[in-house]
Amino acid sequence: DPAVTLSLRLLPYSEELWLLVARDVSRLLQLEQMRRDFVANVSHELRTPLTVLHGYLDMLDPAEQPEWAPMIDEMQRQSARMAQLVEDLLTLSRLESRAELPNDEVVPMAGMLAALRREALALSQGRHEIDVVDDACVDLQGSPKELHSAFSNLVANAVRYTPAGGRIRVSFAREADADGGVGVALSVTDTGYGIPATHLPRITERFYRVSNSRSRESGGTGLGLSIVKHVLALHQARLEIRSEVGSGSTFSCHFGAARVRTRRPLEHFA
Ligand code: ADP
C-alpha cells in the first residue's frame, strides 16, 4: 500500500538471530504534514493584516504627538518584530516542505562576504570590531537566497549575543571534507556570552532559546538557527557549534567538495 510508510529497524537478537521491527509511521508523517500546512496557512493569513498595520504605524510621526511618542515607538517596534516572525515562519515552512534546493547555481562568495560585512556593521552600529576574511577564494554551488539567509542569521546572532566591545569574525576557508576532497567552511566567531553545553543539542530547534529574556530583548524570532539547519541540510552541509560560556561561540558551516566551485579570476576585480 503506497499510503503506508514503515520504519524498519534490524536489531541483533542472539548469535544467529536478528529481530526486524517494523513500525507503521504513516499517521505520524500525516500529522507532521498537517502541522506544517497549518503553520504555513496561519503565517500566510497573518501576512496581509500585518503589512497593513505595519504600514499605517510607520506613517505616524512621533514628533507630531510628543506625548504619544513612546507608545508609537513601541508599536512600530513590535509590529516590525511580528512581521519578521511571520516571514521567518514562512521561510521555515518553505524549507521544510522541500527535498531539493529551489535554485542550484554558482553563488559568488566575494559578493556574499561583502554583504555579510555590511550587515554586521549595520547591526553592530560601531559597538563591535568586525572582521571578514576570505582565505578560500572559491565559490559555492547552491541556492543564493537560502545561503544568504543562513549566513546572515549567524552574523545577526553573533552581534545580538556579544556585548559591546566584543569581536565578530566571519571567515571562509578551505578544509578537507569527509571524503578527503577540498571542502570549505564558513565560520562566524564571536566573543559573546556563549552557550552552556547542556543547551547545545537542542539549540537548532524552533523557538528554543537559552535565556528567554535576553533572546527576546535581542529582537530575534527564535527561528534563526532552525532556518540555518534546514538550509545546510538542503546543501548536504553540516553545522558545527563550539561555544564556551563567557568567552564566545563559533558556528561553522561545512560544505563538501561537491559544493565548491573555483572562482573565475576576473571576479576579484568586478
Ligand atoms: P533567536 O532569534 O532567539 O536568536 P536563534 O534560533 O537564532 O533564535 O537562536 C536560538 C538561541 O540560541 C538564541 O535565543 C540564543 O539563546 C542562542 N544563540 C544563538 N546564537 C548565539 C551566539 N552567537 N551566542 C550565544 N548564544 C546564541
Boltz pocket constraint, residues with backbone or C-beta under 6 A from the ligand:
constraints:
  - pocket:
      binder: B
      contacts: [[A, 153], [A, 154], [A, 157], [A, 158], [A, 160], [A, 161], [A, 162], [A, 190], [A, 192], [A, 193], [A, 194], [A, 195], [A, 203], [A, 204], [A, 205], [A, 207], [A, 208], [A, 209], [A, 210], [A, 211], [A, 215], [A, 216], [A, 219], [A, 220], [A, 221], [A, 222], [A, 223], [A, 224], [A, 225], [A, 226], [A, 249]]
      max_distance: 6.0
